[in-house]
Amino acid sequence: MRCWFRGRKGPLGSITDDRFCLDPWLQAKEERLVEAETENAVLHLRLAQYREMIKKSGGEAAQVRVQCGDQKPLQRPGPLAASRLRLVAQRLKRDVEALHSWSLGLFQRYQHAQWDCLSEIVTAVQRAPLCHEALPPTGPLEAGCLERSLQEMTERYQQERRERRRLHNTLVELRGNIRVHCRLRPVLPFDDEFRGPGSQNSPVSGAVAHAVDDETILVECSRPGHPLINKTYTFERVYGPAESQRAVFEDVCPLLTSFLDGYNVCIMAYGQTGSGKSFTMLGPRPERDPALPSGPHGHLGIIPRAAGEVFRLIAENPSWRLEVDVSVVEVYNNDIFDLLAKDGCAVVSRAKRQVLTTTEGKKEVSGLTRESVHSAVELMTLVAAALRLRAKQATAVHADSSRSHLVITVTLTAAASSRSTGEWPRCPVLSKLQLVDLAGSECAGVSGVTGSALRETSLINRSLAALADVLGALSEGRGHIPYRNSTLTHFLQDALAYIGSTHLGVELLEDEEHGA
Ligand SMILES: Nc1ncnc2c1ncn2[C@@H]1O[C@H](COP(=O)(O)OP(=O)(O)OP(=O)(O)O)[C@@H](O)[C@H]1O
């Protein structure tokens, strides 16, 4: 699954007819490149000469030493000769240092020139289709030369891209394939309003969890009749209450480049009810205002921002010929509902689905609706429609509490045209991005739920406990992973099992007493 793009014929390989317009541009760049290479070669030559000279003089000195050893012992130089020798040695040292810094500078200039050339080549190649028709016809010999030079440039460009991809994904891996970030939301007015029946026992109000630094939080744990205990927890990253949606997304953004590079990515928001999972993942009130990535919304959550970024990356590389489709499901009361399913009148309606195991052992949801999308706005319009169907319920803790786990799956596939030309020889599915807004864990005593809502709470808590068990079993490398203990883990089995791919969990803690 990893690095599927690597070693494949890259997108520029298919540009063959648009090369003739590159002549003056490319020639100039090619000349600069050749100049820089020549300069580098000269430098290497001079370095070799200096090395040779040093070797030779070393040999001569050894010879003199041998000869002197046969005769009488060397007389110590007088003070005048010694200071002269010291001066010569100092001058030589300075010369060597100057030569070293000069060659270093030249090497750096060479590297910069190479990068400039390559980026200009890439721009030129990308602009090629636009100016092709404006050019006069070219002779066959010239065309052949240009073709070869374009091929070389294309190969170099592809090499650079492969290197970029390798470096990017190595960096992402170095930061960890499973990452847990923690966000503390600010204390909000409703935190006091919605104090549940159990909260009168809590002597503390206001913030009880604090960001100590950007990796540590401190939680004040208080129980009536017990002394206050402070506990600290560390995460890969901690966001304080004042940190923006943009700051959270900045850490997620590199994963989307990995998704486009063929890696599976799963981003989950986990936390207790009202702690800000939906706010972080979607933004405020996304079902009413879909917070389309084109709008001027500063509060956009991870999902609309990710949609914008995925399509921005695709637009940056038009020759990739990729297709994007999306499915939206909710896991509610241990059942899976397709939130993009349409009834007979093509109206979106909730439809129950089952998880099946395919002959290759993969998990699939039978009859799941997958809508093809061509822009972030299209994607978010579908998500907003699906969200209107998502199960919600007011509780004493949170007036707009989600009662289901929401899973948005964005699948990247090779376009049918590139499949038929054999450009993508393997399975057409390249990678999957799963964006999960889990239902919040809650204490029924505090949230004050009764009747069917109490059953929902119990099923939510059980499925979250099952998820914790699966993650625990995976991290401990246990032989048996209990995926089947809940529909949520069964449904997410492929994403969870693919532990080698990149996961980032955003754990959210409420910045007040319930969250502690
Ligand atoms: N960082 C934040 N800044 C400002 N307001 C926030 C922040 N995080 C959450 N909120 C607000 O807090 C409230 C609860 O947030 P949200 O609905 O995201 O919680 P949740 O964890 O998804 O809850 P549940 O699990 O019950 O659905 C919302 O009104 C939301 O706008």
The ligand as an ORCA input file, in Angstrom:
! r2SCAN-3c Opt
* xyz 0 1
  N     -12.248     25.029     21.054
  C     -13.498     25.487     21.216
  N     -13.720     26.817     21.202
  C     -14.967     27.307     21.360
  N     -16.067     26.553     21.514
  C     -15.905     25.224     21.523
  C     -14.612     24.614     21.379
  N     -14.758     23.288     21.421
  C     -16.079     23.080     21.591
  N     -16.753     24.216     21.658
  C     -18.193     24.360     21.850
  O     -18.532     23.443     22.879
  C     -19.771     22.821     22.597
  C     -19.596     21.304     22.623
  O     -18.746     20.950     21.558
  P     -19.034     19.708     20.617
  O     -20.440     19.650     20.142
  O     -17.996     19.717     19.590
  O     -18.801     18.544     21.668
  P     -18.724     16.955     21.403
  O     -17.504     16.499     22.065
  O     -18.841     16.667     19.953
  O     -19.990     16.476     22.203
  P     -20.852     15.120     21.995
  O     -19.948     13.987     22.150
  O     -21.848     15.186     23.112
  O     -21.489     15.230     20.672
  C     -20.251     23.364     21.276
  O     -21.170     24.403     21.516
  C     -18.996     23.899     20.642
  O     -19.280     24.977     19.761
*
